[in-house]
Amino acid sequence: MGYAIVQVLNALSFSALLLLTALGLSVVLSLMNFINLAHGSFYLLGSYIAVFWFASGAPWWLAFPVAFLATALAGALLERFPFRGFYARTHLMQVLLTYGLSVVFADLMRWGFGAQILSPELPEPLQGVVFLLDMPFPVYRLFLIGVGFFLAGILWVLLDRTLWGAVVRASVADRGMVETLGIDTRRVLSAVLVLSAGLGGVSGALGAGMLAAYPGLDEEVLILALVTVVVGGLGTFRGTVLSALVVGFALTFSKVWFPEFANVVAFSAMAVLLLLRPAGLVAPRLRQV
């Protein structure tokens, strides 16, 4: 029983990390119709920031807001140039641009941080284990579960229950009408991309204690985030949450039951889900007139 509880918590911690990463990708894709394949670079940058921040001796909890702010700043710079010039272009052009940038950023981070695997020295409050029915479970993963789902809840409130979120949704639905009210929709949508980049960075900072930081992690995380967004259904917060749980549990338990074929089993199951529900687990409601 204790072993099963530990594996469920392992799946939840991975799901929480997937959820934050996928939400950062989803808000830009669903709200701005912009495909940002450089999102994994924000994640990896956030991981490196956390690794070096924990080793610096500074207050450990500041690593997460610092990672958010640093990657949000990077997102703001990229939004001004070159992203802004590609919003109205085809998805193929967006893919070529952002994938090319991700390759450049990967080489820059390899040059700046090295090619070795870097594991953070966790702060004392997050070290150690707790025992669940005589089975040990890392404290850091409990922290990741709590903070991950807490931040996801804040994002939901921000986008669904605030005036700013209503302005964002209105700008997507009818940009011209919103601009007649004197609202600069360009700034609103720019803020969405900055928020997305910050989410990528803070998810990377949180994930550093579980996945470490190394070249190539950005591509791995990007693929998982894309799968999570597509399986859940574009434009649905509930779908992304459900998909993160499905993907997280599928990958975790496939590694437990079929360690040699874990990725094959997990991704085959997701492919079957997409065949059965091509619009995603929670298809967005379409307004009919």
C-alpha positions in Angstrom: 0.0 0.0 0.0 2.8 2.4 0.9 4.5 1.7 -2.4 1.4 2.5 -4.3 0.9 5.8 -2.5 4.5 6.8 -3.2 4.1 6.1 -6.9 0.9 8.1 -7.0 2.7 11.0 -5.4 5.5 10.6 -7.9 3.0 10.9 -10.7 1.4 13.9 -9.0 4.7 15.7 -8.7 5.5 15.1 -12.4 2.0 16.1 -13.3 2.3 19.4 -11.4 5.5 20.2 -13.3 3.9 19.3 -16.6 0.9 21.4 -15.8 2.8 24.6 -15.2 5.0 24.0 -18.3 2.0 23.2 -20.5 0.0 26.1 -19.2 2.8 28.5 -20.2 2.7 27.1 -23.7 -1.1 26.9 -23.9 -1.9 30.5 -23.0 0.1 31.8 -26.0 -1.1 29.1 -28.4 -4.8 29.4 -27.4 -5.0 33.2 -26.7 -2.6 34.5 -29.3 -2.6 31.7 -31.9 1.2 31.8 -31.8 3.3 28.7 -31.8 6.3 29.2 -29.5 8.7 26.3 -29.8 11.3 28.3 -27.8 9.2 27.7 -24.7 11.5 24.8 -23.6 14.4 27.3 -23.6 12.6 29.3 -20.9 12.2 26.2 -18.9 15.9 25.2 -19.2 17.0 28.8 -18.3 14.8 28.7 -15.2 16.4 25.4 -14.2 20.0 26.8 -14.5 19.0 29.9 -12.6 17.7 27.7 -9.7 20.8 25.5 -9.7 23.1 28.5 -9.4 20.9 30.4 -7.0 20.7 27.5 -4.5 24.5 27.3 -4.6 24.9 31.0 -4.0 23.8 31.0 -0.4 21.1 33.6 -1.1 17.6 33.0 0.4 16.5 29.9 -1.4 12.9 30.8 -1.9 13.9 33.8 -4.0 15.1 31.4 -6.7 11.6 31.0 -8.0 10.5 34.6 -8.4 14.0 35.4 -9.8 13.6 32.7 -12.4 10.1 34.0 -13.2 11.3 37.6 -13.6 14.5 36.7 -15.6 12.6 34.5 -18.2 9.7 37.0 -18.3 12.3 39.7 -19.2 13.7 37.4 -21.9 10.2 36.9 -23.2 9.5 40.7 -23.2 12.6 41.3 -25.3 11.7 38.5 -27.7 8.2 39.7 -28.0 9.4 43.1 -29.2 11.7 41.5 -31.7 11.2 39.1 -33.5 8.0 37.6 -32.2 5.8 40.7 -32.8 6.5 40.6 -36.5 5.4 37.0 -36.8 2.0 37.1 -35.1 0.1 37.5 -38.3 2.2 35.1 -40.3 1.4 31.4 -40.9 2.1 28.7 -38.3 4.8 27.3 -40.5 6.7 30.6 -40.3 6.2 30.8 -36.6 7.5 27.2 -36.2 10.6 27.9 -38.3 11.4 31.1 -36.3 10.9 29.8 -32.8 12.5 26.4 -33.4 15.5 28.2 -34.9 15.7 30.4 -31.8 15.5 27.4 -29.6 18.5 25.9 -31.3 20.5 29.1 -30.8 19.5 29.4 -27.2 20.5 25.8 -26.6 24.0 26.4 -27.9 24.2 29.6 -25.9 23.2 27.9 -22.7 25.6 25.0 -23.4 28.4 27.6 -23.9 27.4 29.5 -20.8 26.6 26.7 -18.3 28.5 23.7 -19.7 27.4 20.4 -21.2 27.4 18.4 -17.9 24.3 17.5 -15.9 23.9 20.0 -13.0 21.8 19.0 -10.0 20.9 21.7 -7.5 22.0 21.6 -3.8 18.6 21.7 -2.3 18.1 24.0 0.7 17.8 22.4 4.1 14.0 22.8 4.5 13.5 20.9 1.2 16.0 18.1 1.9 15.2 14.7 3.4 12.2 12.4 3.2 8.9 11.8 4.9 7.7 8.2 5.6 4.3 7.1 4.3 3.4 3.7 5.6 7.2 3.0 6.1 8.0 4.1 2.5 10.2 7.2 2.1 9.1 10.1 -0.1 11.2 13.2 -0.9 10.1 16.4 0.8 11.0 18.4 -2.3 8.4 16.5 -4.4 5.7 17.3 -1.9 6.8 20.9 -2.1 6.6 20.7 -5.9 3.1 19.2 -5.8 1.8 22.0 -3.5 3.5 24.9 -5.2 2.7 23.6 -8.7 -1.0 23.3 -8.3 -1.1 26.5 -6.2 0.5 28.5 -9.0 -1.8 26.8 -11.6 -4.8 27.9 -9.4 -3.5 31.5 -9.3 -3.2 31.5 -13.1 -6.8 30.2 -13.4 -8.0 33.0 -11.2 -6.0 35.6 -13.1 -7.4 34.6 -16.5 -10.9 33.6 -15.5 -11.9 35.7 -12.5 -10.2 39.1 -13.0 -10.9 42.1 -15.1 -7.5 41.7 -16.8 -8.4 38.2 -17.8 -11.7 39.4 -19.2 -9.8 42.0 -21.3 -7.4 39.3 -22.6 -10.3 37.0 -23.6 -12.1 39.9 -25.2 -9.0 41.0 -27.1 -8.8 37.5 -28.6 -12.5 37.3 -29.4 -12.8 40.8 -31.0 -9.7 42.9 -30.9 -11.2 45.8 -32.9 -14.1 46.2 -30.4 -11.8 46.2 -27.4 -9.6 48.9 -29.1 -12.6 51.1 -29.5 -12.8 51.2 -25.7 -9.3 52.8 -25.6 -7.5 49.6 -24.5 -4.1 48.9 -26.2 -4.6 45.3 -27.1 -1.0 45.0 -28.3 0.2 45.6 -24.7 -2.4 43.2 -23.4 -1.3 40.4 -25.7 2.4 41.2 -25.1 1.7 40.7 -21.4 0.3 37.2 -22.2 3.6 36.2 -23.9 5.7 37.7 -21.0 3.5 35.7 -18.5 4.0 32.5 -20.6 7.8 33.0 -20.6 7.7 33.6 -16.8 5.7 30.4 -16.3 8.2 28.5 -18.3 11.0 29.8 -16.1 9.4 29.2 -12.8 8.4 25.6 -13.8 12.1 25.0 -14.8 13.2 26.3 -11.4 10.8 24.0 -9.6 11.7 21.1 -11.8 15.5 21.5 -11.3 15.2 19.6 -8.0 13.6 16.6 -9.8 15.0 16.6 -13.3 18.3 18.5 -12.8 19.5 20.8 -15.7 21.4 19.7 -18.8 21.5 20.4 -22.6 18.6 18.7 -24.4 16.2 19.0 -21.5 14.6 21.9 -23.2 13.5 19.7 -26.2 12.3 16.9 -23.9 10.2 19.2 -21.8 8.8 21.0 -24.9 7.7 17.7 -26.5 5.9 16.7 -23.2 4.3 20.1 -22.9 3.0 20.0 -26.5 1.6 16.5 -26.0 -0.1 17.7 -22.8 -1.7 20.7 -24.6 -2.9 18.7 -27.6 -4.2 15.8 -25.5 -6.1 18.2 -23.2 -7.6 20.3 -26.0 -6.6 23.8 -27.1 -8.0 26.7 -25.2 -9.3 24.8 -22.2 -7.8 25.2 -18.7 -9.7 22.2 -17.4 -8.4 20.1 -20.3 -4.8 21.1 -19.7 -5.1 20.1 -16.0 -6.8 16.8 -16.9 -4.2 16.1 -19.6 -1.3 16.9 -17.3 -2.6 14.3 -14.9 -3.1 11.7 -17.6 0.3 12.2 -19.2 2.0 12.4 -15.8 0.4 9.2 -14.5 0.9 7.4 -17.8 4.6 8.1 -18.0 5.2 7.4 -14.3 3.4 4.1 -14.1 4.6 2.9 -17.5 8.2 3.3 -16.1 7.1 1.3 -13.1 5.4 -1.5 -14.9 7.2 -1.6 -18.3 10.6 0.1 -17.6 12.1 -1.1 -20.9 9.2 0.1 -23.0 7.9 3.0 -20.9 7.9 5.7 -23.6 6.4 3.4 -26.2 3.5 2.3 -23.9 2.8 5.8 -22.6 2.8 7.6 -25.9 0.9 4.8 -27.6 -1.8 5.3 -24.9 -1.9 9.0 -25.7 -2.1 8.3 -29.4 -5.2 6.1 -28.8 -6.7 8.9 -26.7 -6.2 11.4 -29.6 -7.8 8.9 -32.0 -10.8 8.5 -29.8 -11.0 12.2 -29.0 -9.2 14.2 -31.7 -10.4 17.6 -30.3 -8.8 16.7 -26.9 -10.1 15.3 -23.6 -12.0 18.6 -23.0 -13.0 20.1 -26.4 -13.5 23.8 -26.3 -17.1 25.0 -26.5 -17.8 26.6 -29.8 -20.3 29.4 -30.1 -22.9 28.7 -32.8 -24.9 31.5 -34.5 
